[in-house]
Amino acid sequence: MVIPFMTIYLTQPAMGYSIGQAGIVMGLFGLGAVFGGFIGGKLTDKIGFHRVQLITLTGGGIMFMVLGQMKSYPLICVVTFVLSLVNEAFRPANSTAIAHYSKEENRTRSYSLNRLAINLGWAIGGAMGGILASINYHLLFWVDGGTNLVAMILLRYYLSPANNAATQQKKQEHTKINRSAYGDHPYLFFIAFTILFAACFFQLFTTLPVYYKNYLHLNEFYIGMLMALNGLIIVLVEMVLVFKMEGKKKVFFTSAVAF
């Protein structure tokens, strides 16, 4: 809810920051995500994906609420960076959890189903965010933080290895991998293209909402509906395409068509 409306929130008269200052804040969010992803991966290896998810959901929920109380620009920058670092550390642990709970034969569809869930949440969150922002922007931070904490409670209750025999951690044989990812040139080539793609795609969360607000003169409610529409289209189309194309086309061919 917060991120799509963050640039509008910062540039509204009540906050009074320029679009350039808002861009710096979002840049710090991206930088925090880079460090968060790295730290989250390291922590997942050390303490396990379940604990990392609990810690990051709790920390992210609290930091969203804290960010909503910040008025000073330096504090907004610092808290945004910390929020992103904590919140994005969730992703490596979540990806590991998908691999853990799924089977080899349905792993591709398992990742796709998780993406569908994320986009459905994006659709609901975008719509709710637009409604809340049209009432009071501070509600975004409280509700978004609250959903993180609710997710943590549900994860702790339903997927705790200690409380649920059906989801106890599998005993896996770990083999030592000597090859560094930095020596895998096709992989690095793929990562470079992913960065280029993300540089374009993530404008959806930063400059596009401000364009809707300042140039098309849409209010927060309609901006939220447009954000929701993006998620709904993905929910309706993606799983069908994955099911139809799985095993029929090479992964790189499918990625190239999608890009």
C-alpha positions, 0 to 999 in steps of 0.5 A: 500500500505504501510504496505506490503512493510514497512519491505522491505522499512526499510531494503533497503540500502537507509534506512539501518535498520536491519530486527530486527529493522523493526520487532520492527516497525511493532510490534509498529504498532500492539500495536498502533492498539490495543490502536486504536481499544479500543479508536475508540470503546469508541469514537464511543459510544460518538460521533458516527461512522460517525464522528469517520470515518471522523476523523480517515481517515483524521488523517491516511492520514496525518500520512502516508504522515508524516511517509514517511518523517521520516529518524530517527529510533526513529521518525519512531517508534513514527510516526508508533505507532501514525499512527496505533493508528489513522488509526485502530480507524476507524475499530470499527466505520466502523463495527458499520456503517455496523450494522447501514446501514444493515438490520437484515436479510442481516447483515451477507452478509453485513459484508461479502460484506464489507470484499470483498470490503476491499480485492478488495482494498487490491488487487488493493493497492498491485498491485499499491504498487508494481508498485509505490515501483519499481519507488520510495518508497516515492510514496507509502506514498503519494498515500496511504495517499491520498486515505485515504483523498479521502475516507474521502471526499466521506464518508462525501459527500455521507453518511453524515446524515446531507446531505442525508435523505436516510442515516439519523441516525436511532433513536435506543433505547439503553438498558443498558447492565450490563454484562461485555465482560470480564465475557463472557467466550466463547467469551474470548475463541474465542478471544484467538483463534483469537489472535493465528490466527492473529499472524500467518496471519499477517506474510503476511504483515511483514516477508513474503514480506522480504522473497520474496525480500531477499530469492526469489529475487523478485522485488517489482513489482512481490511482489505487484502482489502476494499481489494482488493475495491474495485479488483477490482469496478472492473476487472471492470465499468468497461471494459465500461461505458465500451465500451458507453456511449462515444459513446451518452451525453453526458459530463456525463450519464454523470458525473452518473449516476456521482456 
